[in-house]
Amino acid sequence: MGVFVFLPLVLPLTAWPVARLAEQHLHPRTATRLLTALAVVLALCSTVCLGLVMVVGTAQLPGNPLPDGWSDPEVRAAVPYDEVVGKAAIPALCAVLVACARTLGRHARVRRRAHRALDGLPDTEVAVLPDAAPYAYALPGRRARGARAGRVVVTTALLDRLAPGERRALFAHERAHLAGRHDRFLLAVRLAARANPFLRPLGTAVAYTAERWADEEAARTIGSRRTVARAIGTAALVSRGTPAPTLAGLAAPGPVPRRVAALLGPAPAARTWPPVFTSVGLAAWGAAAGTAVSALSSANSAVTMVFILHAATPL
């Protein structure tokens, strides 16, 4: 394996250029899907290689339950600087697992509390809460047969601050979040950033492009980009945002002025992939190449380690 086992840990840096360029030049739908796919693949590859390095470090600890042959010099030679790196990978992988578990647990708790808050309200697509705090968000449905795909949660305080046209923009925006299952994209990139901190810029970018995706869908639905821009600006001034970063909403934290400016301009072209000989095209292909190298490197390292461990395991 050699130094190639470490490549997936740093190759997420190749995705940084495409994150900002995708925000500016790609259709938000394309950018959200592209950046999420890159983040998930890179996070999985880095976690796999971190686990492979941890095996070497764990095998050297006294009293470990692994076969004695796994600490042979031939196994340790597969990882450069095995004594230091192998042992350092143990707390690193534990930290990754704990961080991902906490993120999933908090996401599940927030969703449960949000669903419980709607108990007793009419079972309609839009749930209006008599709350003095102005906020709105898209709440995905429960995982049960026949359950609703999701509900739009909005408070009377926010509705009172919006004009009729802006209310239609609000509902169209939140419905777009539910239809596109944007909560899954947001949760995926958040977990990826927990697995590898180098992927945090992609998480920030997806949080923005998911909102822009819903903005464009809302503008197409109601037929007025300016009305959606006014609704976003008004809601951002008075709203406290969403209860969790993985739940999407009209006034989610982020660069609201950029969203408003984008809506006041022409609609973005719906490209599935950027042209090659452009800045965003080169960045996208560079990120794709880095992701492919990361996948190949982690696969090669995993297969090599399996053969080495199999050879070192006494029959």
N, C-alpha and C positions, 0 to 999 in steps of 0.2 A: 504493500500500500504506500509506504513512504509518506512524503508530505501531502500526497493527494487526499489523504483522509481529512486534512484540515481545510481543504478548499471550500467545501459546502458551508463552513462556518463564516467565511468572509465573502463569498460570492454574492450574498445579498446586496453588497455595495454596488454591484453592476446595475441594480434596479433603481438606484436613486435618480439618475438623470431622467428616466422615463416617467417618474412619478409627477414631477412638476410640469413637464411638457405635455403629458396626457391630460392633465387638468385643463390646460389652455387650448389644446389643438384637436383633441379627439371628442367625438360625441360622448356625453356623460355615460350613456349605457355601455358603450364599448370600453371606455376607460375603467369603469367600475369592474366589469368582468375580467378585463386583461390584468389589472393590478391585483385583484383578488386571487386570480389563478397563479400569478407569479409569486405572491406572498405565501400562499399555501404550499406550493411545491418547494420553494426555497426553505421554508420552515421545517417541512418534513425531512428534507435532505440533511439539514444541519442537525436536527434532533437524532436522526439515524446515526450519523457519524459521531456525534457526541456519545451516544450509547456504545458504539464500537470501542471508542477510546476508553470509556468507563470500564468495559469488560477487562481490559488489560490492567487498569489500575486496581480494580477490585480483586483480581486474581493474585495480586502481590500482597494483599493484606493478610496478616496471620489469622487463622481461624475462619477464613471465608469458606462457604459451602461449595465452592466451585472445584472441579477436578484439579488435582495437583499439576497435571500436565499443562494447564492453561497459564501457568506462571513460568514455563520453560523459557530459556533465552530466545528460542526461535519465535515464540509468540510475542515476546516483548520487542523483538527486533522489527516487528511489523509496524510499530508506531515510534516515530522519532521522539527522543526525550521522554521515553515511556515512564520513567519514575516520577517525574514532575507532572507531565501532562495527564498521565493516566489517573493519578490520584486527584488532581485538580478537577477532572471531569466528573468525579463522583458528586461533590456538592453542586457543581454547575447543573448537572442533569436533574438533581433533586430540586433545585431552585426553579428550573423550567417546569417540572411537573406540578410543583406547588402553586406557581403563578397561574398556570393554565387551569388548575382545579379551582382556585379562588375566583378566577374570572367567570368560569362556567357556573360556579355556585352563586355568585352575586347576580348574574344574569337570570338564573332560574328563580332566585328569591324576589327580584324586582318584578318579574312577570307574574309570579304567584300573587304578590301584594296588589299589583295592578288589576288582576282578574278579580280578586276578592273585593276590591273597592267598587267594582261594578255590580256586585251581587245586589239584587233587589231592583235594579234598573230595568226598564223594558229591553227585551232582546232584539235590539235594532242595530243597524250597521253603524250608526253614530250614537255614541254615549255622551250625553251632556251632564257634566257634574256641577252641582251648585257650589262652586268653590270660588272664594274671593281672589285666589291666585290665578293669574292668566297663564295658561299653558295648553298645549295640544300635542298629541303624538299618535303614532300608529301602533296599535297593540295586536301582535299576531295571535291567532286563535290557539285554543288548547289542542293538544295532540289526542284527539278522540274521534271515533267514527261519527260522521254526521255533524261534527263541530264546525262552527263558522270559521272562515279563513282568517278573519281578523276584524277588529273594530276600530273606528276612529274615536279617540277620546279627546274631548274638548271641554273647557270650563265655560260657565256663563260669563265670567269676568273677561275672557278673551273675546268671546262672541260680541259682547257689548262694545268692544273697541274697534270692531271691524265693520266696514260698510257691507251692504248686501253682496256686491260683486266680489269683495275681498273674502267674504265667507265662502262663496262658491269656489274661489281659488284655494282656500284652506282645505276644504273637503276633497277637492280634486288632487291636491298635493298629497294628502295623507292616504287617499285611495291608491295613488300611484306607488307609494311605499309598500302598501300591503300587496298589491298585484305583482310587484317586482320582487317581493320577499327580500327587501333590502336589509332586514334585520340579520339575515343569514350572512350576507356579505360583510356587514359591520362586525359581527361576532367572529367570523373567520379571520379577518385581518387583525382583529384585536388579539386573538389567540396566537396568530403567527408572530406578532410583535412581542408577545410574552415568551415565545420559544426562542426568538433571536432578536435582540434589541436593534440590530441593524435594519430591521424591517419596519421600524416605527414610521419613517416617512411615507411608506406605502399605506399604512393605516390612516394617517392624516389625510392623504390624498383621496382614499376611498370614502372617508367620511364626507369630504367635500363633493366628490363626483356623484355619490348616491343622492345627495340633496339636489344637485344640479339635474340629475336624471328625473327626479320627481318634479322639479320646477318646469322642465320642458314638457313633461306629460301633462301637467296642470295647464300650462299655456296652450297646448294643443287642444285640450278638452274644452276649456271655456272660451278659446278663441281670442285671448287678449294677453299678450306678454306684459304689457304695462300694468294691468290689474294684478297679476301675480307678483310683480315687482313691488307694488304698493303694499300688498298683503304681507310679503316677507319683511319689508322695512317696518311696518307697523307692529307686527308680531315680535320682531327682534327687539324693539324698543321697550315693550312691556312684558314679554314672556320670560319665564325663568328656565325655559328649556325642557328637556326630557328627563325622566327619572334615572336613565342609564344611557351610557354612550352607545349601546347596541340597539336601542330603540330610536327610530327615526322620527323627526318632527319638522314642522315648518320653520320654527325658529331655533333649530339645533345650533349649538355653539360652532363657530367657524367664521370664515371670511364672508360675512353677509354683504358688505359693499361689492365684492366681486360677483356674487350671485345676482345682485340687483343690476350691476353694469352689464352682465351677460344677457339678462332678460331684456334690457333696453336696446340691445343690438339684435342683429339677425339671428335666426335659428341656426344651430350648428349642423353641418353636413353629417348625414348618417352613414359614416364609413365603418366597415367591419374591420379594416386594418389600414394603418396609415401608409401613404406612398413611401417607397424605400428611400428615395433621394431627397428627403426632408430631414430637418432636425429631429422631429418626433419619430419619424420612421427609423432613422439610424439608432435613436435611443431605444426604441421598441425592439429592434432586431438585436441590439447589444444586450438588452435585458433577457431576451429570449435565448440568446447564445449562452449567457451566464447561467440561466436556469437549466439549459440542457447539459452544460458541463457539470453543474452541481448534481443533477440527477445521475449522470453517467459516473461521476466520481463516487457518489455515495453507493450506487449499485455495485460498482467494481470493488469498493472497499468492503462492502458487506459480503459479497461472494468470496473474496479473498480471505476474509476473516473466518468465514464458515469452514473453508477448506483447511486453514491453518489449525483452527480449534479441533476439527475432526481428526486431523493427523496427530495432534498432541494429546487427544483423549485416549486413555488406555482402554483396550477392549476387555 
